[in-house]
Amino acid sequence: MTEPIIEKKICNSCLGKPQPLTEFHRVRNRPDGRSTICKTCSKKKHRAYYLENRDVIIEKAKAHASAHPEETLRRVKEWA
């Protein structure tokens, strides 16, 4: 017996109306292959985390850049 194809899903965070699966990030270890939180809520959650921990994140990035100057320079050149 084949499983039914799911086309829409409800976000566990905002509990809004059903959204298409394209609005959920892919997660391989989930039965339906999609996250339980929609992309919009996920973005809000990550942004809030960044704002709360901005100083720590920036310090870690600076420490990594100073510890790996060749890699940092290569990435900057590729970006430019």
N, C-alpha and C positions, 0 to 999 in steps of 0.2 A: 504494500500500500504506500503510495507516495504522500508526502506531506503537503499541505496546502501552501500555495505561494502567498506570502504576506506582502502587501503593497504599501501599507501604511502602519504607523506606529505612534504611540503616545509617549511623550517625554516624561521621565520620572521626576524631573525637576520642576518644570513649569506646568505640567499636567494640563496642557492646552488641548486644542483639537488635534485629531490624528493628522500626522504629517507624512509625506512620502519618505521612503527609506533613504533617498538621496540627502535628506536633511540630518542624517545621523552618520557619524564617522564609522568606518569599518573597524571591527574588532573580531579577529579570527576565532577566539575561544568562546564566543557567545553563540548560542544555538541558531539565532537568526543572522549572525554575522555583522550585527550593528551595535553601536553603543546604546546605553540606556538613557543617555542625555543628548538632546538635540545639539546641533552645531552652535546655535545662538546661545543657549545656556552654557555650553562648554566654554565659549569665548568669554562670556561674562565672568565665569568662575576663574578662568586663568588670568584675566585682566585684574580681578580683585586680588588674587594671590600675588601678582607682580607688584601692584601698588602697595600692598602690605609689607612686602619683602624686598622692595626696590634696592635699598642700600646694600643688603647682603648679596643680591644677585649681581649688582654692578661690581662690587669688590671681588667676587669670585671670577668674574669675566676679566677684570684687570689683572688679577693674579695669574690666571691662565695665559693671558696675552704676554705678560712679562716673562713667564716661564718657558714659553714656546714662541720666541720672536720670529723664527724662520717661517713657521706655519702661519702665523698672523700676517706677516708681510706677503706671503704667497696668496692668502685668501683676499687681502686688500687689493693686490694687483689684479687678481682674477675678476673681482667685483668691478673695479674701475675699468 
